[in-house]
Amino acid sequence: MNKTSPPSGWSKEQMADEIIATLSDGCSLNLGIGMPTLIAQRMPSNKGVFIHSENGVLGVKGRPTKETMSPTLINAGKESISVQPGVSYFDSATSFGIIRGGHIDYCVLGGMQVDVAGGLANWMIPGKKVAGMGGAMDLVNGARNVIIMLSHFTKKGDCKLMKECSLPLTGTAVVTTIVTNLGIFEPNGTAFRIAKLADGVSRENLGLSNELLA
């Protein structure tokens, strides 16, 4: 494995655009806090995507301007949002009924680790203070497609794609697709299938042994 000086690959904005390109027109989409919120800001209006937020909004449309900002319009991460025509508002029970009922086509979440079996760890590191899991456990089991958006390596240089997650799991066998700054990957149970690599990136830059790459 090679952890030394990998190419930088895609920017966060390019990662968001890669994910947008995979979404079907007119789908429903839930976005986790952090990096995934870039998707709402970069979503083309002609895509017809309705973005759902767990606090009871269907029809999120990126960030508002200073002139259009409203203190009552926020997402589940308490960030100010704007909304698109046709937006719907509802209570938390209805919102989670939508998720648990299988009515969300895609969710995009951040992550700390993903393994070859599609397991995801994204909510806590033992010994560190956490606010809670939020709706992640419901989303990974209720959404039809689960996309994880994360940097490929930790600050220490360890690959976040693993044979088996070592951190507490959010869900097992739930991840459909992984998008990192180095490429797009699909866990198949025994390895990660490379769907696409960023420009200038090769298998040798991924920090994974050959047995973990399909």
N, C-alpha and C positions, 0 to 999 in steps of 0.2 A: 504494500500500500504506500501511497505517496501523499504526504500532507504538506509538502514544502511548496510555498508560493504558487497556489493554484490561480488560474485566471479569475478575474473579478466577475466575469460573466454578465448576466443581466442586472440592470438597476431594479429597484423596487417597482418603479413605474412600468418597466418592460415586463417584469413578472406579472403585474396586474393585467397588462395587455394580453399576455399569453393565456391567462385564465379566461379573460373575456372572450377570446377567440374560440374557446372550447364550449362556451355556453350556448344552448339552443335559444333561438329567438322566442320571446314571449314566456320564458320560464320564470319560476319563482326562485328567489335566491336569498339566503341569509348570510351575513358577513360577521365574522368575529371581530373583536376589538384589535387595535394595532394595525399591522400591515394590511390586512384584508380590507380595511376601510378605503384604501386607495382605489379599489375597484369601483366603488360608488361614484367617486370623483371623476373617473375616466370612462365610465360607461356611456357608449353612444346612445342617443335618444332613439335612434331607429332600431335598436336591438329589442325594444319592447319588454325589457326585463323589469319585473316587479320585485323590489328589494324589501325583505321582511326584517323587522327588528323585534326581539323578544318582548320588549316593553309595550308592544301593541300598535305597531305601524306596518302597513303594507303599501309601499310606494315611496320609499326613501330615494332621494335624488342628490346625493353628495352634500357638499358644504354650502351653506347660505352665504350671501354677501353681507356686509355690515348693515346695509339698508334693509335687507329682507330677514335678518336674524330674528327669531322669536324665542323667548325664554321657555316656552312650553313645548317646543319641538326639539326633542333629543332622541338619540338612539340608546340602546341598552348599555353602552359605555359612557353615557352621560355627556356625549358630544353633541353640539348643535348640528342640526340637519336641515335640509330643505326637502320638499316633497313634490311629486309629480302629479299631473292631473289624474283623477280617478283614485287618489289615495284613500285608504280605509284606516280607521282607528278602532281599537277594541281593547277589552281588558286583558290582563295577563293570563287568565284561565283560558280564554278563547285563543290567545296567541300560542300557548303551549299545546292546546288541542290541535291547532294547525300543524305544529311540529310533530307531535306524537301520532297524529293521524296519517302521516306520510304525505302531506300536501306541499312540502318544500322540495323542489326539484334538486337544488344544489345548496350546499353550505360550504363556505370557505373559512377555515379556521387557521390560527397560528399554531405552532407546535414547538416542543422542545426535543422530542424524539418520535420517530416512526419506525416500525419494524417490518420485516418481510411478510409477516402474516396480516399486515394492515392494522396492527395495534398502534394506538396513539397515546402519548403522554404529553399533556399540554396545560396542566392546571397547578402543579405544585412541585417544589423541590424540598424534600424532607429537611427540616431544621430551619427553613425560611418562612417568614410570615406570608400567609396567603389570604386573600379576601373570600375565596370560595370558588367552586367550579362554575357557578352561573348556569347557563343553559347548555353547556357543551355536551354533557352526557346525554341529554335529550336529543340534541341536534345530530350527534354522530350515529345515533340509532334510529332517528326518525327521518332524516333527509335521504333522498334517493341516491344522491352522489355526494361524497365527502371529499373535498379537496383541501389539502394542507399546504399552506404558503409559509415558507420559512427560509432562513439563511441556511446554506448547506453545512457550514461548520460553526462550532461554538467559538467563543473568543480564545479558547485554549487550543483550537485547531482540531478538535474532535468532530468527526462526522456525525450528524444528527440522524442519518439513516443507518439503522442497526439491524443485526440479526434478531435481537430481542431487546425490547425497551427495559431499561433498568430503573426508570422513575415510575411513580404510581400512575397507573393507566386511567385514561378517560374512557376508553372503549377498546375492545378486542375485535379484530377482523372487521373493521369499520371503514378504513381509508380506501378510497377509490383511486385517487391520484395525488401525487406530491409535486409541487412546483417550488424549486429552489432557484437561487441565482445561477446555478450551473446547468439546470435542465429540468425536464419533466420525467417523472418516474411513476411506475405502477407496481405496487407490491403484489406478488402472485402466490405467496404462501411459503416460498423457499428462497426467493431472490427479488431484486428490483428490476423490472423490465425498463430499459431506457426507451422512452417514447420520443425524446428530442433532447439534444444538447445545445447549450448556448454557443454562440460563435466563439471559436478559439478553444473550446473545452474538449478534452478527450477522456476516455475511460480512465486513464492513468491519473487524472486530476481529481477523481471523485472520492478518494480516500476509502475505497471499498475493495475488498478482495474479489477476485474473479468469481469465486463461488457465490457471492452475493449479488452478482450482476447477470441478468438474463440477456 
